[in-house]
């Protein structure tokens, strides 16, 4: 069975080096079971470490008026430096409607 999606490492296990996790996912890419590796909820340093092991296809980040952090914490610059990577922006709304 061949999976056509990329695998997203949603949260990094603090007890496991990111390099170990990416190496395991890279083996799945090489076997053709996944197309690429994505990261979520990581900082710029983690992205660099992961990308050194295997090219990272995408990084999910939250960007909103209330969380503009990716514009200032190096994540967007890190993704931009690595031309093969894209940042997937996740927005949240705090609009509340009354019934």
N, CA and C atoms as an extended XYZ file, in Angstrom:
297
Properties=species:S:1:pos:R:3:atomname:S:1:resname:S:1:resid:I:1 pbc="F F F"
N         0.847       -1.185        0.000 N   UNK     1
C         0.000        0.000        0.000 CA  UNK     1
C         0.885        1.239        0.000 C   UNK     1
N         0.608        2.176       -0.870 N   UNK     2
C         1.402        3.396       -0.966 CA  UNK     2
C         0.582        4.581       -0.469 C   UNK     2
N         1.114        5.287        0.510 N   UNK     3
C         0.464        6.482        1.024 CA  UNK     3
C         0.932        7.679        0.213 C   UNK     3
N         0.024        8.574       -0.109 N   UNK     4
C         0.385        9.712       -0.941 CA  UNK     4
C         0.498       11.012       -0.160 C   UNK     4
N         0.314       10.972        1.110 N   UNK     5
C         0.378       12.188        1.909 CA  UNK     5
C         1.737       12.301        2.580 C   UNK     5
N         2.023       13.522        3.050 N   UNK     6
C         3.231       13.682        3.856 CA  UNK     6
C         2.859       13.385        5.296 C   UNK     6
N         3.821       12.998        6.073 N   UNK     7
C         3.589       12.704        7.477 CA  UNK     7
C         4.003       13.915        8.287 C   UNK     7
N         3.134       14.370        9.168 N   UNK     8
C         3.406       15.527       10.010 CA  UNK     8
C         3.801       15.043       11.394 C   UNK     8
N         4.967       15.466       11.841 N   UNK     9
C         5.386       15.201       13.206 CA  UNK     9
C         4.753       16.300       14.044 C   UNK     9
N         3.595       16.010       14.637 N   UNK    10
C         2.781       17.032       15.275 CA  UNK    10
C         3.416       17.626       16.526 C   UNK    10
N         4.006       16.813       17.326 N   UNK    11
C         4.684       17.312       18.519 CA  UNK    11
C         5.978       16.535       18.694 C   UNK    11
N         7.014       17.250       19.020 N   UNK    12
C         8.312       16.621       19.234 CA  UNK    12
C         8.347       16.053       20.650 C   UNK    12
N         8.759       14.806       20.749 N   UNK    13
C         8.920       14.167       22.056 CA  UNK    13
C        10.204       14.701       22.681 C   UNK    13
N        10.120       15.398       23.815 N   UNK    14
C        11.323       15.978       24.414 CA  UNK    14
C        12.346       14.933       24.862 C   UNK    14
N        11.917       13.673       24.977 N   UNK    15
C        12.837       12.602       25.396 CA  UNK    15
C        13.564       11.967       24.213 C   UNK    15
N        13.124       12.283       22.999 N   UNK    16
C        13.717       11.695       21.801 CA  UNK    16
C        14.327       12.806       20.951 C   UNK    16
N        15.599       12.697       20.614 N   UNK    17
C        16.208       13.718       19.749 CA  UNK    17
C        15.454       13.830       18.422 C   UNK    17
N        15.282       15.048       17.948 N   UNK    18
C        14.554       15.268       16.693 CA  UNK    18
C        15.226       14.510       15.549 C   UNK    18
N        16.535       14.398       15.607 N   UNK    19
C        17.262       13.679       14.561 CA  UNK    19
C        16.822       12.217       14.472 C   UNK    19
N        16.539       11.596       15.615 N   UNK    20
C        16.080       10.199       15.638 CA  UNK    20
C        14.712       10.058       14.984 C   UNK    20
N        13.809       10.964       15.326 N   UNK    21
C        12.457       10.926       14.745 CA  UNK    21
C        12.491       11.156       13.236 C   UNK    21
N        13.283       12.135       12.798 N   UNK    22
C        13.352       12.447       11.371 CA  UNK    22
C        14.008       11.303       10.602 C   UNK    22
N        15.001       10.667       11.196 N   UNK    23
C        15.652        9.525       10.532 CA  UNK    23
C        14.640        8.403       10.286 C   UNK    23
N        13.777        8.138       11.284 N   UNK    24
C        12.762        7.092       11.128 CA  UNK    24
C        11.757        7.462       10.033 C   UNK    24
N        11.335        8.726        9.998 N   UNK    25
C        10.399        9.165        8.957 CA  UNK    25
C        11.076        9.166        7.589 C   UNK    25
N        12.356        9.505        7.538 N   UNK    26
C        13.088        9.507        6.269 CA  UNK    26
C        13.136        8.106        5.667 C   UNK    26
N        13.221        7.102        6.506 N   UNK    27
C        13.202        5.719        6.006 CA  UNK    27
C        11.869        5.415        5.329 C   UNK    27
N        10.783        5.944        5.882 N   UNK    28
C         9.466        5.746        5.258 CA  UNK    28
C         9.383        6.466        3.914 C   UNK    28
N         9.999        7.644        3.836 N   UNK    29
C        10.038        8.360        2.552 CA  UNK    29
C        10.800        7.529        1.526 C   UNK    29
N        11.963        7.013        1.917 N   UNK    30
C        12.790        6.227        1.000 CA  UNK    30
C        12.086        4.951        0.549 C   UNK    30
N        11.243        4.383        1.422 N   UNK    31
C        10.484        3.187        1.074 CA  UNK    31
C         9.253        3.520        0.233 C   UNK    31
N         8.958        4.805        0.052 N   UNK    32
C         7.809        5.223       -0.737 CA  UNK    32
C         6.490        5.165        0.008 C   UNK    32
N         6.536        5.035        1.318 N   UNK    33
C         5.304        4.944        2.105 CA  UNK    33
C         4.702        6.304        2.420 C   UNK    33
N         5.529        7.334        2.447 N   UNK    34
C         5.050        8.711        2.583 CA  UNK    34
C         5.825        9.570        1.585 C   UNK    34
N         5.237       10.713        1.194 N   UNK    35
C         5.892       11.567        0.200 CA  UNK    35
C         6.884       12.532        0.816 C   UNK    35
N         6.650       12.946        2.044 N   UNK    36
C         7.517       13.941        2.640 CA  UNK    36
C         7.280       14.041        4.134 C   UNK    36
N         8.070       14.892        4.761 N   UNK    37
C         8.001       15.066        6.209 CA  UNK    37
C         7.624       16.505        6.509 C   UNK    37
N         6.661       16.672        7.401 N   UNK    38
C         6.259       17.990        7.861 CA  UNK    38
C         6.415       18.081        9.362 C   UNK    38
N         6.590       19.293        9.854 N   UNK    39
C         6.723       19.532       11.288 CA  UNK    39
C         5.636       20.484       11.754 C   UNK    39
N         5.299       20.389       13.019 N   UNK    40
C         4.315       21.280       13.618 CA  UNK    40
C         4.756       21.584       15.041 C   UNK    40
N         4.481       22.799       15.476 N   UNK    41
C         4.797       23.220       16.841 CA  UNK    41
C         6.276       23.051       17.168 C   UNK    41
N         7.134       23.575       16.294 N   UNK    42
C         8.580       23.504       16.510 CA  UNK    42
C         9.189       24.898       16.390 C   UNK    42
N        10.396       25.054       16.919 N   UNK    43
C        11.083       26.336       16.801 CA  UNK    43
C        12.100       26.270       15.656 C   UNK    43
N        12.754       27.389       15.386 N   UNK    44
C        13.673       27.480       14.263 CA  UNK    44
C        14.855       26.524       14.419 C   UNK    44
N        15.363       26.377       15.612 N   UNK    45
C        16.488       25.477       15.855 CA  UNK    45
C        16.123       24.032       15.534 C   UNK    45
N        14.942       23.621       15.933 N   UNK    46
C        14.480       22.258       15.654 CA  UNK    46
C        14.314       22.038       14.157 C   UNK    46
N        13.820       23.037       13.453 N   UNK    47
C        13.667       22.930       12.000 CA  UNK    47
C        15.031       22.715       11.353 C   UNK    47
N        16.028       23.485       11.779 N   UNK    48
C        17.377       23.343       11.213 CA  UNK    48
C        17.961       21.951       11.479 C   UNK    48
N        17.799       21.466       12.715 N   UNK    49
C        18.317       20.135       13.066 CA  UNK    49
C        17.636       19.053       12.230 C   UNK    49
N        16.316       19.146       12.096 N   UNK    50
C        15.562       18.152       11.328 CA  UNK    50
C        15.948       18.182        9.863 C   UNK    50
N        16.068       19.386        9.317 N   UNK    51
C        16.381       19.541        7.893 CA  UNK    51
C        17.789       19.043        7.572 C   UNK    51
N        18.679       19.050        8.553 N   UNK    52
C        20.032       18.529        8.354 CA  UNK    52
C        20.021       17.015        8.154 C   UNK    52
N        19.015       16.337        8.692 N   UNK    53
C        18.900       14.882        8.562 CA  UNK    53
C        18.209       14.509        7.253 C   UNK    53
N        17.117       15.228        6.942 N   UNK    54
C        16.328       14.948        5.736 CA  UNK    54
C        15.568       16.212        5.374 C   UNK    54
N        15.402       16.525        4.090 N   UNK    55
C        14.645       17.719        3.713 CA  UNK    55
C        13.227       17.711        4.290 C   UNK    55
N        12.854       18.809        4.899 N   UNK    56
C        11.517       18.965        5.477 CA  UNK    56
C        10.631       19.641        4.440 C   UNK    56
N         9.473       19.052        4.180 N   UNK    57
C         8.572       19.565        3.141 CA  UNK    57
C         7.780       20.775        3.609 C   UNK    57
N         7.345       20.761        4.866 N   UNK    58
C         6.526       21.869        5.343 CA  UNK    58
C         6.593       21.979        6.860 C   UNK    58
N         6.228       23.164        7.322 N   UNK    59
C         6.158       23.440        8.751 CA  UNK    59
C         4.826       24.128        9.013 C   UNK    59
N         4.033       23.568        9.897 N   UNK    60
C         2.762       24.193       10.280 CA  UNK    60
C         3.027       25.165       11.415 C   UNK    60
N         2.547       26.390       11.236 N   UNK    61
C         2.689       27.396       12.291 CA  UNK    61
C         1.384       28.161       12.429 C   UNK    61
N         1.143       28.632       13.626 N   UNK    62
C        -0.038       29.457       13.859 CA  UNK    62
C         0.367       30.911       13.743 C   UNK    62
N        -0.383       31.663       12.956 N   UNK    63
C        -0.131       33.087       12.774 CA  UNK    63
C        -1.466       33.811       12.830 C   UNK    63
N        -1.583       34.723       13.759 N   UNK    64
C        -2.808       35.514       13.878 CA  UNK    64
C        -2.451       36.847       14.527 C   UNK    64
N        -3.445       37.695       14.684 N   UNK    65
C        -3.214       38.957       15.386 CA  UNK    65
C        -2.754       38.718       16.819 C   UNK    65
N        -3.188       37.591       17.390 N   UNK    66
C        -2.859       37.287       18.782 CA  UNK    66
C        -1.569       36.472       18.919 C   UNK    66
N        -1.124       35.850       17.844 N   UNK    67
C         0.120       35.065       17.885 CA  UNK    67
C         0.978       35.395       16.658 C   UNK    67
N         1.572       36.601       16.625 N   UNK    68
C         2.427       36.971       15.503 CA  UNK    68
C         3.867       36.461       15.660 C   UNK    68
N         4.100       35.591       16.622 N   UNK    69
C         5.447       35.114       16.946 CA  UNK    69
C         6.264       34.634       15.744 C   UNK    69
N         5.701       33.865       14.812 N   UNK    70
C         6.516       33.358       13.700 CA  UNK    70
C         7.176       34.459       12.869 C   UNK    70
N         6.642       35.667       12.932 N   UNK    71
C         7.236       36.771       12.186 CA  UNK    71
C         8.506       37.283       12.851 C   UNK    71
N         8.691       36.951       14.127 N   UNK    72
C         9.792       37.527       14.897 CA  UNK    72
C        10.714       36.509       15.556 C   UNK    72
N        10.367       35.230       15.547 N   UNK    73
C        11.166       34.242       16.280 CA  UNK    73
C        12.074       33.388       15.400 C   UNK    73
N        12.203       33.732       14.131 N   UNK    74
C        13.123       33.031       13.242 CA  UNK    74
C        12.516       31.892       12.435 C   UNK    74
N        11.284       31.526       12.716 N   UNK    75
C        10.678       30.399       11.987 CA  UNK    75
C        10.486       30.729       10.505 C   UNK    75
N         9.911       31.871       10.211 N   UNK    76
C         9.666       32.225        8.804 CA  UNK    76
C        10.989       32.364        8.042 C   UNK    76
N        12.005       32.961        8.667 N   UNK    77
C        13.303       33.109        8.024 CA  UNK    77
C        13.931       31.736        7.744 C   UNK    77
N        13.810       30.830        8.705 N   UNK    78
C        14.365       29.489        8.543 CA  UNK    78
C        13.691       28.765        7.387 C   UNK    78
N        12.376       28.867        7.293 N   UNK    79
C        11.655       28.234        6.179 CA  UNK    79
C        12.058       28.879        4.853 C   UNK    79
N        12.217       30.185        4.848 N   UNK    80
C        12.587       30.894        3.622 CA  UNK    80
C        13.997       30.508        3.162 C   UNK    80
N        14.914       30.286        4.101 N   UNK    81
C        16.287       29.887        3.766 CA  UNK    81
C        16.314       28.546        3.041 C   UNK    81
N        15.411       27.669        3.391 N   UNK    82
C        15.355       26.339        2.798 CA  UNK    82
C        14.279       26.352        1.713 C   UNK    82
N        14.704       26.523        0.501 N   UNK    83
C        13.779       26.740       -0.620 CA  UNK    83
C        12.808       25.582       -0.832 C   UNK    83
N        13.163       24.376       -0.384 N   UNK    84
C        12.282       23.221       -0.600 CA  UNK    84
C        11.153       23.153        0.421 C   UNK    84
N        11.179       24.047        1.398 N   UNK    85
C        10.227       23.980        2.507 CA  UNK    85
C         9.198       25.106        2.392 C   UNK    85
N         7.984       24.824        2.833 N   UNK    86
C         6.976       25.886        2.869 CA  UNK    86
C         6.375       25.947        4.265 C   UNK    86
N         5.931       27.115        4.639 N   UNK    87
C         5.267       27.291        5.929 CA  UNK    87
C         3.765       27.232        5.689 C   UNK    87
N         3.082       26.357        6.400 N   UNK    88
C         1.632       26.253        6.308 CA  UNK    88
C         1.051       27.050        7.467 C   UNK    88
N         0.379       28.119        7.135 N   UNK    89
C        -0.161       28.995        8.164 CA  UNK    89
C        -1.510       28.495        8.641 C   UNK    89
N        -1.667       28.451        9.942 N   UNK    90
C        -2.934       28.061       10.546 CA  UNK    90
C        -3.449       29.269       11.295 C   UNK    90
N        -4.623       29.747       10.921 N   UNK    91
C        -5.205       30.907       11.583 CA  UNK    91
C        -6.332       30.497       12.507 C   UNK    91
N        -6.523       31.298       13.500 N   UNK    92
C        -7.622       31.059       14.432 CA  UNK    92
C        -8.439       32.343       14.552 C   UNK    92
N        -9.689       32.179       14.758 N   UNK    93
C       -10.578       33.320       14.920 CA  UNK    93
C       -11.175       33.315       16.306 C   UNK    93
N       -11.306       34.486       16.872 N   UNK    94
C       -11.937       34.586       18.184 CA  UNK    94
C       -13.312       35.245       18.077 C   UNK    94
N       -13.856       35.243       16.877 N   UNK    95
C       -15.185       35.836       16.696 CA  UNK    95
C       -16.229       34.966       17.377 C   UNK    95
N       -17.078       35.595       18.121 N   UNK    96
C       -18.123       34.883       18.852 CA  UNK    96
C       -19.473       35.441       18.412 C   UNK    96
N       -20.382       34.553       18.121 N   UNK    97
C       -21.725       34.998       17.739 CA  UNK    97
C       -22.704       34.603       18.841 C   UNK    97
N       -23.712       35.445       19.011 N   UNK    98
C       -24.760       35.137       19.992 CA  UNK    98
C       -25.934       34.507       19.267 C   UNK    98
N       -26.512       33.518       19.896 N   UNK    99
C       -27.668       32.844       19.291 CA  UNK    99
C       -28.927       33.598       19.626 C   UNK    99
